[in-house]
Amino acid sequence: MTRSVLILLGATALVGCATDEPSKAGTSDREVDEGGDGGDGGDGGDGSDGTDGCTVSFNSSIPESGDQEVYTRAILEVLFDADVRTIEPDFTLTDSAGGVTAYSVTYDETGLKAFVLPDEAMVADASYNLAVDVCDAVTNIAFTTTYYGAPLELTSDELSGMTYHFDLGGANYLKPPGLGTVLGSFLQAPLLIGIGAVADGNIQILGTQGAFSGTTPVLDGFPIWDFGSATFEDAPYFASDLTDIELDYDGVPIPIYGFSLYGTFAPDGTSIGFAGASGLGDSRHMGPLIGAGSDPSAICDTAASLGVSCEDCPDGNPYCLEIELEFEPAPLVAGIDLMAELAD
């Protein structure tokens, strides 16, 4: 799947795992070592010859040097072989024209990993270089961004009424950890996400559970959820408001509280990429789906065996699990207009 669901996840999830260490914002004034391959270090060798006995070295990064299709809203991760919080390495993010991008940086609780967050989304389908200077050794990480994030080629009227298939069964389940295979095994019905009104910097997000006719997603009489009007000021990126929804699989209801969806439209509107979702899933009715009958604790017991604890649902019963997932690119589905269906 693309890197790139339940978040607003991508960037929010990574920033959330950083510590309260002060952020360092801005750009580096140091000269960038051009032509580095992203892994061997630049001037200064492997970091062991740095000044003042500095011995910290660059270890790895996400993206790696040479990666393509990097999300324009990605947080760049850099891993070191020792705690760098007292050293504060220098980072310089430049585009192919030499323009320098402002950023902020935070560290995880170990100080081994730095998260470099550009102040603004990177340009789509463009080349970038992240220079990492630690102990006077410079490593260059060259990468190319995806075309998701390029300006829309469609008007608001053309985008309204479009519907996309989000594959729950094929999604990458980040939370609950270890239960992705279990959830994906029965969450096979298509999640259909439609676009309503688009105007004045806002976009209406609609959704419903569908069914398959052969391999084609179709409507199946389920209610249409209205996620309300979300900001579209960062178009083609969108993020829905929180909405309670209820999925139904083989007659088993699966409420998801505070469901949120985000993604980025392809320039021609034919797909939504780097999409994800999050929410609080109520597992109390899911026992039959794993052959455990009506036991409301069945999924929670399975989760506990993997070291994951259920938490209280909004009604106070302890059967809910935090869900976060990332989707493969969601293709456009011809012939389905959830805005028109909702109007009927």
C-alpha positions in Angstrom: 0.0 0.0 0.0 1.0 3.5 -0.3 2.5 4.9 2.7 1.1 5.8 3.3 -5.1 5.0 7.9 -6.8 6.1 11.5 -5.6 9.6 11.5 -5.7 12.3 10.4 -3.0 10.2 10.6 0.1 10.4 8.6 1.6 13.4 10.1 -0.5 13.6 13.2 0.4 10.1 14.4 4.1 10.7 14.0 4.1 14.1 15.7 2.1 12.6 18.5 4.9 10.1 19.3 7.5 12.8 19.7 8.5 14.1 23.1 8.1 17.5 24.6 11.6 18.4 23.7 11.8 21.9 22.3 11.4 21.9 18.5 14.1 23.4 16.3 12.5 25.3 13.4 14.1 26.9 10.4 16.8 25.9 7.9 20.5 25.3 8.1 23.2 27.8 7.0 25.8 25.1 6.6 27.0 24.2 3.2 25.4 21.1 1.8 27.6 18.3 0.6 26.3 17.7 -3.0 26.4 14.3 -4.5 26.1 12.2 -1.4 24.3 8.9 -1.8 22.2 9.2 1.4 24.0 6.5 3.4 27.7 6.8 3.5 28.1 10.3 5.1 29.7 13.3 3.5 32.6 15.5 4.7 33.6 14.1 8.1 33.4 10.4 7.4 31.2 8.3 9.6 30.9 10.9 12.4 33.6 9.4 14.6 36.0 12.3 13.7 33.6 15.1 14.7 34.7 17.9 16.9 34.7 17.7 20.7 34.7 13.9 20.6 31.3 13.7 18.9 30.8 10.1 17.8 27.1 10.0 16.8 26.4 8.7 13.2 23.5 8.7 10.8 21.8 5.3 10.7 18.9 5.3 8.3 16.0 7.4 7.1 12.4 7.3 5.8 12.4 8.1 2.9 15.7 6.5 1.8 17.9 8.2 -0.7 16.6 7.3 -4.2 13.0 6.8 -3.1 10.2 8.0 -5.4 6.5 8.6 -4.8 7.2 10.2 -1.4 4.0 11.8 -0.1 4.0 15.6 -0.3 2.7 15.9 3.3 5.1 13.3 4.7 7.1 13.7 7.9 10.7 12.8 7.2 12.3 10.4 9.7 16.0 10.2 10.4 17.5 7.5 12.7 20.8 7.9 14.5 22.9 5.4 16.4 22.8 7.5 19.6 20.8 10.1 21.4 21.2 13.4 19.5 19.0 15.7 21.5 22.0 17.4 23.2 23.8 17.7 19.8 20.9 18.9 17.7 22.0 17.9 14.2 21.5 20.3 11.3 18.9 19.5 8.7 18.6 21.3 5.3 15.7 20.5 3.0 16.2 21.8 -0.6 14.3 21.4 -3.9 15.9 20.8 -7.3 16.2 24.6 -7.9 18.1 25.1 -4.6 15.2 26.6 -2.8 15.4 25.9 1.0 12.2 24.6 2.7 11.5 25.7 6.3 10.8 22.9 8.8 10.4 22.0 12.4 12.0 19.0 14.1 11.1 16.9 17.1 12.6 13.8 18.6 11.2 10.6 19.9 11.5 9.6 23.6 14.9 7.9 23.0 16.5 10.8 21.1 17.5 8.3 18.4 14.9 9.4 15.9 14.2 12.9 14.5 11.0 13.9 12.8 11.5 16.6 10.2 8.1 18.3 9.3 8.1 20.8 6.5 6.1 23.9 7.4 4.2 23.5 4.1 3.4 20.6 1.9 6.2 19.8 -0.5 5.6 20.4 -4.2 4.2 17.3 -6.1 6.2 15.4 -8.6 9.4 17.2 -7.6 13.0 16.4 -6.5 14.2 17.1 -3.0 17.3 16.6 -0.9 17.5 16.4 2.9 21.0 17.0 4.1 21.7 15.7 7.6 24.7 17.1 9.4 25.7 15.3 12.6 29.2 15.5 14.1 30.4 17.4 11.0 29.5 14.4 8.8 26.9 15.2 6.1 24.5 12.6 4.6 22.3 13.5 1.7 18.9 11.9 1.2 17.6 12.6 -2.3 14.0 11.7 -3.1 11.1 12.5 -5.4 7.6 13.3 -4.4 4.4 11.7 -5.7 2.0 13.4 -8.1 -0.7 13.2 -5.4 -0.7 16.8 -4.2 -0.5 18.5 -7.6 -3.4 21.0 -8.2 -6.7 19.6 -9.2 -7.5 19.6 -12.9 -11.2 19.4 -12.2 -13.7 22.2 -11.3 -15.7 22.0 -8.1 -18.8 21.0 -10.1 -16.9 18.1 -11.8 -15.7 16.8 -8.4 -19.1 16.9 -6.8 -20.9 13.6 -7.2 -17.8 11.4 -7.6 -17.6 8.3 -5.5 -14.5 6.2 -4.5 -13.9 2.6 -3.3 -11.9 2.4 -0.1 -10.8 -1.2 0.4 -11.1 -2.1 4.1 -10.0 -5.7 3.6 -6.8 -4.7 1.9 -6.0 -1.8 4.2 -2.9 -1.6 6.4 -4.1 -1.7 10.1 -1.8 0.3 12.2 -4.0 0.0 15.3 -4.9 -2.2 17.0 -1.4 -3.7 16.5 -1.4 -7.3 15.5 -5.1 -7.5 14.7 -4.9 -6.3 11.1 -5.2 -9.8 9.6 -8.2 -10.6 11.8 -10.0 -7.4 10.9 -9.1 -7.6 7.3 -10.4 -11.1 7.0 -14.0 -10.1 7.5 -14.1 -6.4 6.7 -14.5 -7.2 3.0 -17.5 -5.1 1.9 -16.5 -1.9 0.1 -16.4 1.4 1.9 -17.8 3.9 -0.6 -16.8 7.6 -0.1 -18.6 10.2 -2.1 -18.1 13.9 -2.7 -21.0 16.3 -2.1 -20.9 20.1 -2.5 -17.6 21.7 -3.0 -17.6 25.5 -2.5 -16.0 28.4 -0.6 -13.0 26.3 0.5 -15.1 23.5 1.9 -15.9 20.0 0.8 -18.8 17.7 1.8 -17.8 14.1 2.5 -20.4 11.3 2.3 -20.0 7.6 2.8 -21.8 4.3 2.9 -21.2 0.6 3.1 -21.6 -1.1 -0.3 -21.5 -4.6 -1.8 -19.8 -6.3 -4.7 -21.5 -7.3 -8.0 -18.7 -9.6 -9.2 -15.7 -7.3 -8.6 -17.6 -4.0 -9.1 -18.7 -2.0 -6.0 -22.4 -1.3 -5.9 -24.8 0.3 -3.5 -26.6 -2.1 -1.1 -29.2 -0.1 0.7 -27.1 0.9 3.7 -27.6 4.4 5.2 -25.5 7.2 3.8 -23.3 9.0 6.4 -22.8 12.7 6.1 -19.4 13.7 7.5 -20.4 17.3 7.1 -18.4 20.1 5.4 -14.7 19.8 5.9 -12.1 22.4 5.1 -10.7 22.1 1.5 -8.3 25.0 1.8 -5.4 22.5 1.4 -6.9 21.0 -1.8 -6.3 18.4 -3.1 -5.9 17.2 0.5 -9.0 16.8 2.6 -9.8 15.6 6.1 -13.4 14.8 7.3 -15.0 15.8 10.5 -15.5 13.1 13.2 -18.7 11.1 12.6 -20.2 8.0 14.2 -20.8 5.3 11.7 -22.0 1.7 11.8 -20.7 -1.1 9.5 -22.7 -4.4 9.1 -21.1 -7.7 8.2 -23.2 -10.8 7.9 -25.8 -9.1 10.2 -23.2 -8.2 12.8 -23.2 -4.4 13.7 -19.8 -2.8 14.1 -20.2 0.8 15.4 -17.2 3.1 15.0 -17.3 6.2 17.1 -15.5 9.4 16.0 -14.7 8.0 12.5 -12.4 10.3 10.5 -11.1 10.0 7.0 -8.4 11.9 5.1 -6.8 11.6 1.7 -5.4 13.5 -1.4 -7.1 13.5 -4.8 -5.2 12.7 -7.9 -5.0 15.7 -10.1 -7.5 14.2 -12.6 -9.8 13.0 -9.9 -9.6 9.3 -10.8 -8.4 8.2 -7.4 -7.7 9.3 -3.8 -4.2 8.4 -2.5 -2.3 8.4 0.8 -5.7 8.0 2.5 -6.3 6.9 6.0 -8.9 6.7 8.7 -9.3 6.4 12.4 -11.9 5.9 15.1 -13.0 3.9 18.1 -14.4 0.5 17.1 -17.0 -1.3 19.3 -16.2 -5.0 19.2 -18.9 -6.4 21.5 -20.9 -7.9 18.7 -18.0 -9.3 16.7 -17.7 -12.7 18.4 -19.6 -14.6 15.6 -17.1 -13.2 13.0 -14.3 -15.2 14.7 -16.4 -18.2 15.7 -16.7 -17.1 19.3 -20.5 -16.9 19.4 -22.1 -14.0 21.3 -19.3 -13.5 23.8 -18.9 -9.7 23.9 -15.3 -10.1 25.2 -14.2 -12.3 22.3 -12.3 -9.7 20.3 -10.9 -8.0 23.5 -9.6 -11.4 24.7 -7.9 -11.9 21.3 -6.4 -8.4 21.5 -5.2 -9.1 25.1 -3.3 -12.1 23.9 -1.4 -9.8 21.6 -0.8 -7.3 24.4 -3.5 -4.8 23.3 -6.1 -3.7 25.8 -9.7 -2.7 25.0 -10.9 0.6 26.4 -14.3 2.0 27.4 -16.8 2.8 24.7 -18.8 6.0 24.9 -21.5 4.1 26.9 -18.9 3.0 29.5 -18.6 -0.7 28.4 -15.0 -1.9 28.0 -15.2 -3.3 24.5 -13.7 -0.6 22.3 -10.4 -0.6 20.4 -8.7 2.3 18.8 -8.5 1.8 15.0 -6.1 3.4 12.6 -5.5 2.3 9.1 -4.0 3.3 5.8 -5.6 2.5 2.4 -4.3 1.6 -1.0 -5.2 4.3 -3.5 -9.0 4.4 -3.7 -10.3 4.3 -7.4 -13.2 6.2 -8.8 -16.4 4.1 -9.1 -18.4 4.9 -12.1 -22.2 5.3 -11.9 -22.6 6.0 -8.2 -23.4 9.5 -6.9 -23.9 9.5 -3.1 -24.9 13.2 -3.2 -27.8 12.3 -5.5 -28.7 9.3 -3.4 -28.8 11.4 -0.2 -31.0 14.0 -1.9 -33.5 11.2 -2.8 
